[in-house]
Amino acid sequence: MAVPEKSIREKLKAKTERWIQFFTGVVTRTPWLVLWSTLFAFLVCMGLLVAVRTTLTPSSEYEWELPKQKFTLRRDMILDAQDDVDAAYLPERSDPTWDTYFFYDADPLNYANKCEGPLGVFSPANVKAACETERLLWSRSNYEKFCYLPDGLTECPAPSDSVVSLAYNYEEGPLLDAPFLECPQLSDSELSARWDFILEDLRSPNPRYSFYFDEKAGKRGYPCKSRSFISFGTPLAGESDVSIWDDSQYRKIDREIASKIDSDLVDEYDLRAPTKLQTVYLDRARAGESGRKMDVLWTSAFVENAQFMDAVNADFMWALASIVFVWVWICLHTNSFVVGCVSMLQIIFSLPLAAFFYRVILQIKYLQIMQQLVIFVILGIGADDVFVYTDAWKQSAAKFPDEADLQKRIAFSYSRAFQSIFNTSFTTAVAFLATAISRLPPISSFGIFAALCVIMNFALVLTVTPAIVVIVHRRCLPPRPKNKQQLELVAGKKKRRRRRRRRRPRRHEQGKDYHP
């Protein structure tokens, strides 16, 4: 009678069982070799990762755009045309590339004081406060190296798009000749006359000054909100192109003036973060009339970038807290400090190993902070895999209580945990890989990197975890005699213990009729 041919599933299961028997034999005999081999392979991968100079990809304003979308193509055509024109003749700092915005609000939300006429935010004290705020920017000694120079000027002009220039009636002319250099307080009559002129313009069909005030200022008769912006010009001295996000000119402006202005503003208004993990901008900058009725706000590309990085760093503090929590929980669940430490290391090691395959093997160069957020995903998956294996190991103790059956016990634990760990890891990796079809680089690259992290964690948990469990198990057993002399010594100790148990009663323990 012909023997029916085994199905593909049965063949695969048989091969898996043979591989499990082989690997568990290696783990039983040489668990330290498994750990040191894994560590060596990890160090080799890290060496190659460093050799290819793996770094984070600089941020770009275009990375979240679809390259072949009509809007993107048309915008690129316009920018290319502008670059061609600029390349022909682009004077130093003639392009207002980077703006710093100031907002003044005399009617902020959730605040008791409300905007009051007849001048509102345009009152003498508020104008003086706005001037003192903006002076922190244009009064810096190196401002003349970065100011915007329109129309072929050679010295810094007064900020033409500032409500301060408008209030002091000095919208054109050199900054050094401006009447607001020392921010003198104007009188009510001066500002009232100036506001009457502006109000007439706001109520005209084509207002010139509507940019500076809230849209209801003309109808209300006095403004409650105003704004200014002051520009840094590029190209800087020695450069030929207009600055773009995170290029050398951007970093120079940020390093030499923008970050310092932000620090000065924070100090000026004594802003304090509610907690160490929160931003100082949650505090309110109050200025102006008695009772400090005006909110002062400011922003720029440099402030936004700095706040983004601060937020990322604060989030990674929470990641550290997550790592500590998961580590403690693994230690408690496994009843072993050593297993908890090694398990946490293997979870963390899955990230740089994934980076090795991502950068060196797959040759994907796009690597951003977003990829590092996979740590929150891999912590949960890695800890769950460790729990599955250690639970299988505990269950195997009832089936194989004899120490001589250690390999059978490991094989039972491995076989019992393998299918569960494989199914969860495989489905999770495929789910992440599904995002690889996205045309947005941040989305597709995150999915590929996350899938590699899951695969690396799967490989580590099935090699490192069994080895460290065996090592800890053997360390907890009483030492076994290694030679005949030790056997005799142990036997002698056992005989002495038995003699002590069968010792003769002491005299005081006997009755009155006792005679030795």
C-alpha positions in Angstrom: 0.0 0.0 0.0 1.5 3.4 -1.0 2.3 5.8 1.7 0.5 9.1 1.3 2.8 12.0 0.5 3.1 14.6 3.3 1.5 18.0 2.7 3.6 21.1 2.5 2.4 22.1 6.0 3.5 18.8 7.5 6.9 19.0 5.8 7.4 22.5 7.1 6.4 21.5 10.6 8.8 18.5 10.5 11.7 20.8 9.4 10.8 23.3 12.2 10.8 20.5 14.7 14.3 19.4 13.6 15.6 22.9 13.7 14.1 23.4 17.2 15.8 20.2 18.4 19.1 21.3 17.0 19.0 24.8 18.4 17.8 23.7 21.8 20.7 21.2 21.9 23.1 24.1 21.3 21.4 26.2 24.0 21.5 23.4 26.5 25.2 22.7 25.9 26.6 26.2 25.3 24.1 29.0 26.3 27.0 31.4 26.8 28.2 30.7 23.3 24.7 31.8 22.0 24.9 35.1 24.0 28.5 36.0 23.0 27.8 35.1 19.3 24.7 37.3 19.3 26.7 40.2 20.9 29.5 39.7 18.4 27.1 39.8 15.5 25.5 43.0 17.0 28.9 44.7 17.3 29.8 43.8 13.7 26.5 45.3 12.4 27.0 48.5 14.5 30.5 48.8 13.1 29.2 48.6 9.5 26.4 51.0 10.4 29.0 53.5 11.6 31.2 52.9 8.6 28.6 54.1 6.2 28.2 57.3 8.3 24.6 56.8 9.2 23.0 60.1 10.3 19.6 61.6 10.6 18.3 63.1 7.3 18.0 66.9 7.5 14.4 68.0 7.6 12.9 69.4 4.5 9.7 71.4 3.8 9.1 69.1 0.8 9.3 65.7 2.5 5.5 65.5 3.1 4.7 66.4 -0.5 3.8 64.2 -3.4 6.5 64.7 -6.0 4.3 64.2 -9.1 1.2 66.0 -7.9 0.1 68.9 -10.1 0.4 71.5 -7.3 3.9 70.4 -6.5 5.0 70.4 -10.1 3.6 73.9 -10.7 5.1 75.2 -7.5 8.5 73.8 -8.4 8.3 75.4 -11.8 7.7 78.8 -10.2 10.5 78.3 -7.8 12.9 77.2 -10.6 12.0 80.4 -12.5 12.6 82.5 -9.5 16.0 80.8 -8.9 16.9 81.6 -12.5 16.0 85.2 -12.0 17.8 85.4 -8.7 20.9 83.7 -10.2 21.1 86.6 -12.7 21.3 89.3 -10.0 20.6 88.8 -6.3 22.1 91.5 -4.1 23.1 90.6 -0.5 20.2 90.2 1.8 17.7 91.4 -0.8 15.2 88.6 -0.1 13.0 88.7 3.1 13.5 85.0 3.7 12.9 84.5 7.5 10.3 86.5 9.4 9.8 87.0 13.1 6.2 87.7 13.9 5.0 89.7 16.9 1.3 89.7 18.1 -0.2 92.0 20.6 -3.6 91.1 22.0 -5.6 93.4 24.4 -8.5 91.1 24.4 -7.1 87.6 25.1 -9.4 84.6 25.7 -10.0 83.4 29.3 -8.8 86.6 30.9 -10.7 89.0 33.1 -9.5 92.3 31.5 -11.1 93.2 28.3 -10.1 95.6 25.5 -11.2 99.1 26.2 -11.5 102.3 24.0 -10.7 104.8 22.9 -7.4 103.4 21.7 -7.4 99.7 22.8 -4.2 98.0 22.0 -2.9 101.3 20.4 -2.7 103.1 23.8 0.6 104.8 24.8 1.6 102.2 27.3 0.8 99.3 24.9 2.7 100.9 22.0 5.7 101.5 24.3 5.6 97.8 25.4 5.4 96.7 21.8 8.4 98.9 21.0 10.5 97.5 23.9 9.6 94.0 22.7 10.7 94.5 19.1 13.8 96.5 20.2 15.2 93.2 21.6 15.6 92.2 18.0 16.8 95.2 16.0 18.9 96.6 18.8 21.3 93.7 18.9 24.8 94.6 17.7 24.9 91.9 15.0 21.4 92.7 13.6 23.1 94.8 10.8 24.6 91.5 9.5 21.2 89.9 9.0 18.6 92.6 8.4 16.6 92.7 5.2 18.0 95.3 2.7 15.3 96.1 0.1 15.8 98.2 -3.0 19.6 98.1 -3.0 20.0 99.7 0.5 23.3 99.3 2.2 22.2 100.0 5.8 19.4 98.5 7.9 16.1 100.3 7.4 13.4 100.8 10.0 11.0 97.8 10.0 8.4 98.8 7.5 5.9 96.1 8.5 5.9 96.9 12.2 3.0 98.4 14.1 5.7 100.3 16.1 6.9 102.1 13.0 3.3 102.9 12.2 2.6 104.3 15.6 5.7 106.5 15.6 4.9 107.5 12.0 8.3 106.4 10.7 7.7 103.7 8.1 10.7 104.6 5.9 14.2 105.6 6.6 17.4 104.3 8.2 16.9 102.4 11.5 19.5 104.6 13.2 17.5 107.7 12.6 14.2 106.2 13.8 12.4 108.2 16.6 11.6 104.9 18.5 15.2 103.7 19.2 14.8 104.4 22.9 11.0 103.7 22.8 9.8 107.0 24.3 6.2 106.9 25.5 3.9 108.9 23.2 1.1 111.1 24.5 -2.6 110.3 24.2 -3.1 113.2 21.8 -0.3 112.1 19.5 -1.6 108.5 19.3 -5.2 109.7 19.0 -4.3 111.9 16.0 -2.3 109.0 14.5 -5.2 106.6 15.1 -7.8 108.9 13.5 -5.7 108.9 10.3 -5.4 105.0 10.4 -9.1 104.6 11.2 -10.0 106.6 8.1 -7.8 104.4 6.0 -9.4 101.2 7.6 -12.9 102.4 6.6 -11.9 103.1 3.0 -12.6 100.6 0.2 -8.9 99.6 -0.2 -7.3 100.0 3.3 -3.5 100.1 3.4 -3.2 99.4 7.1 -5.6 96.5 7.6 -2.6 94.1 7.9 -1.7 95.5 11.3 -5.0 95.3 13.1 -7.9 92.9 13.7 -10.7 92.9 11.1 -13.2 94.5 13.5 -11.0 97.5 14.4 -12.6 99.8 11.8 -16.1 99.0 12.8 -15.4 99.1 16.5 -13.5 102.3 16.3 -10.4 101.1 18.1 -8.1 98.0 17.7 -7.9 95.1 20.2 -5.2 93.1 18.3 -2.2 94.2 16.3 0.8 92.6 14.7 4.3 93.2 13.2 6.9 91.2 11.4 10.6 91.8 11.0 12.6 90.0 8.3 16.1 88.5 8.1 17.4 88.8 4.6 19.4 86.3 2.5 21.6 85.6 0.7 24.1 86.5 3.4 27.6 87.9 2.7 29.6 85.3 0.7 26.5 83.4 -0.4 24.8 83.3 -3.8 21.4 81.6 -3.1 18.4 82.4 -1.0 18.4 80.4 2.2 16.2 77.4 2.6 15.2 75.3 5.5 18.1 74.0 7.7 20.9 75.1 5.3 24.1 76.7 6.4 22.6 80.2 6.2 19.5 79.2 8.2 21.7 77.6 10.9 24.0 80.7 11.0 21.0 83.0 11.5 19.6 80.7 14.2 22.9 80.4 16.0 24.1 84.0 15.9 20.9 86.0 16.4 17.5 84.2 16.3 18.0 81.8 19.2 19.5 84.7 21.3 16.5 86.9 20.6 14.1 84.2 21.7 16.1 83.8 25.0 16.0 87.6 25.5 12.2 87.6 25.0 11.7 84.7 27.5 13.9 86.5 30.0 12.2 89.9 29.4 8.8 88.5 30.3 10.1 86.0 32.9 8.4 83.1 31.2 8.5 79.9 33.3 7.5 76.4 32.3 4.9 74.7 34.5 7.0 71.6 34.7 10.4 70.6 33.4 8.9 68.5 30.6 6.7 71.4 29.4 7.5 74.5 27.3 8.0 78.0 28.7 5.5 79.2 26.1 2.6 77.9 28.2 3.2 80.9 30.5 1.7 84.3 29.5 3.8 87.3 28.5 1.8 90.3 29.8 2.6 93.9 29.2 1.1 97.4 28.6 -1.4 99.1 30.8 -1.7 99.0 34.5 -2.7 95.4 35.4 -0.7 94.3 32.3 -3.8 94.0 30.0 -2.0 93.0 26.8 -0.7 89.6 25.8 2.6 89.6 23.8 3.2 86.6 21.5 6.0 85.9 19.0 6.9 83.2 16.6 9.3 82.4 13.8 10.6 79.4 11.9 13.5 79.2 14.4 11.2 79.2 17.4 9.0 76.6 15.9 12.0 74.3 15.1 13.4 74.8 18.6 10.0 74.0 20.2 9.6 70.9 18.0 13.0 69.6 19.1 12.2 70.4 22.7 8.9 68.5 22.4 10.7 65.5 20.8 13.3 65.5 23.6 10.5 65.7 26.2 8.7 62.8 24.5 11.9 60.7 24.7 11.9 61.3 28.4 8.6 59.6 28.5 10.1 56.9 26.3 12.8 56.4 29.0 10.1 56.2 31.6 8.4 53.5 29.5 11.6 51.6 29.2 12.1 51.6 33.0 8.5 50.5 33.6 8.6 47.7 31.1 12.0 46.6 32.6 10.6 46.5 36.1 7.5 44.6 35.0 9.6 42.0 33.2 11.8 41.5 36.3 8.7 41.0 38.4 7.0 38.6 36.0 10.1 36.5 35.4 11.2 36.7 39.1 14.7 37.4 37.8 16.7 40.6 37.7 19.2 39.2 35.2 16.4 37.9 32.8 14.7 41.4 33.0 18.0 43.2 32.2 18.9 41.0 29.3 15.4 41.0 27.9 15.3 44.8 27.9 18.7 45.0 26.2 17.5 42.6 23.4 14.4 44.8 22.9 16.6 48.0 22.6 19.1 46.2 20.4 16.4 45.4 17.9 16.4 49.2 16.9 20.1 49.5 15.8 19.9 46.1 14.2 16.9 47.2 12.2 18.8 50.4 11.3 21.7 48.2 10.0 19.4 46.3 7.6 17.5 49.5 6.7 20.6 51.5 5.9 23.3 49.0 4.9 21.4 46.1 3.3 18.3 47.9 1.8 20.3 51.1 1.2 17.5 53.4 2.3 19.1 56.7 3.3 16.0 58.5 4.6 16.2 58.3 8.4 14.3 60.8 10.5 13.2 61.2 14.1 9.9 59.7 13.3 11.5 56.3 12.9 12.8 56.4 16.5 9.2 56.6 17.7 9.0 52.9 17.0 10.5 52.3 20.4 7.0 52.6 21.9 5.8 49.8 19.6 8.7 47.5 20.1 8.6 47.8 23.9 5.2 46.3 24.0 5.8 43.6 21.4 9.2 42.6 22.9 7.9 42.4 26.4 4.9 40.3 25.3 7.3 37.9 23.5 9.4 37.5 26.6 6.3 36.8 28.7 5.1 34.2 26.2 8.4 32.3 26.4 8.9 32.5 30.2 5.3 31.3 30.8 6.0 28.3 28.5 9.2 27.7 30.5 7.3 27.7 33.8 4.7 25.3 32.4 7.4 22.9 31.2 8.6 22.4 34.8 5.5 20.2 35.6 6.1 18.0 32.5 9.9 17.7 32.8 10.8 17.9 36.5 14.0 15.9 36.2 17.1 18.0 35.6 18.3 15.3 33.1 15.5 16.3 30.8 16.6 19.9 30.5 16.9 19.8 26.7 13.4 18.3 26.4 12.1 21.1 28.7 13.8 23.8 26.5 12.4 22.1 23.3 8.9 22.0 24.9 9.1 25.7 25.9 10.5 26.7 22.5 8.0 24.8 20.5 5.1 26.0 22.6 6.1 29.7 22.4 7.4 29.7 18.8 4.1 29.6 17.1 2.5 32.4 19.2 5.5 34.6 18.9 5.8 34.0 15.2 2.1 34.7 14.5 2.1 38.0 16.4 5.4 39.2 14.9 4.6 38.2 11.4 1.2 39.9 11.3 2.6 43.0 12.9 5.5 43.2 10.5 3.2 42.8 7.5 0.8 45.5 8.8 3.7 47.9 9.0 5.0 46.9 5.6 1.6 47.8 4.1 2.5 51.4 4.6 5.6 51.0 2.3 3.3 51.6 -0.6 2.7 55.2 0.5 4.3 57.8 -1.8 5.2 60.0 1.2 8.7 59.2 2.3 8.1 59.6 6.1 5.2 57.2 6.1 6.7 54.5 3.9 10.1 54.6 5.5 8.6 54.4 9.0 6.6 51.3 8.0 9.7 49.6 6.6 11.8 50.5 9.7 9.1 49.4 12.1 8.7 46.0 10.3 12.4 45.4 10.5 12.4 46.2 14.2 9.7 43.6 14.8 11.6 41.0 12.8 14.8 41.7 14.7 13.0 41.5 18.0 11.6 38.1 16.9 15.0 36.8 16.1 16.5 38.0 19.4 13.8 36.7 21.6 14.1 33.2 20.1 17.9 33.2 20.6 18.8 35.3 23.6 15.8 34.6 25.8 16.2 30.8 25.9 20.0 31.1 26.5 19.6 33.5 29.5 16.8 31.5 31.0 19.0 28.4 30.9 21.9 30.2 32.5 19.8 31.6 35.3 18.1 28.3 35.8 21.5 26.5 36.2 22.8 29.3 38.5 19.9 28.7 40.8 20.5 25.0 41.2 22.7 23.6 44.0 26.3 22.9 42.8 26.9 19.3 41.6 30.0 17.4 42.6 32.6 17.4 39.8 34.9 14.5 41.0 35.2 11.5 43.4 36.7 13.5 46.2 33.8 16.0 46.1 31.4 13.0 46.1 33.0 11.6 49.2 33.0 15.0 50.9 29.3 15.4 50.2 28.6 11.8 51.4 30.5 12.5 54.6 28.5 15.6 55.3 25.3 13.7 54.8 26.4 11.0 57.3 27.2 13.6 59.9 23.8 15.2 59.5 22.1 11.8 60.0 24.2 11.2 63.2 23.2 14.5 64.6 19.6 13.6 64.1 20.0 10.2 65.9 22.2 11.5 68.8 21.8 10.1 72.3 19.6 12.1 74.7 21.3 14.5 77.1 21.4 13.9 80.9 19.0 16.8 81.6 16.6 15.4 79.0 16.3 12.0 80.8 14.1 11.0 83.8 15.4 10.6 87.4 16.2 6.9 87.0 18.7 7.6 84.2 22.2 6.1 84.7 24.8 6.1 81.9 
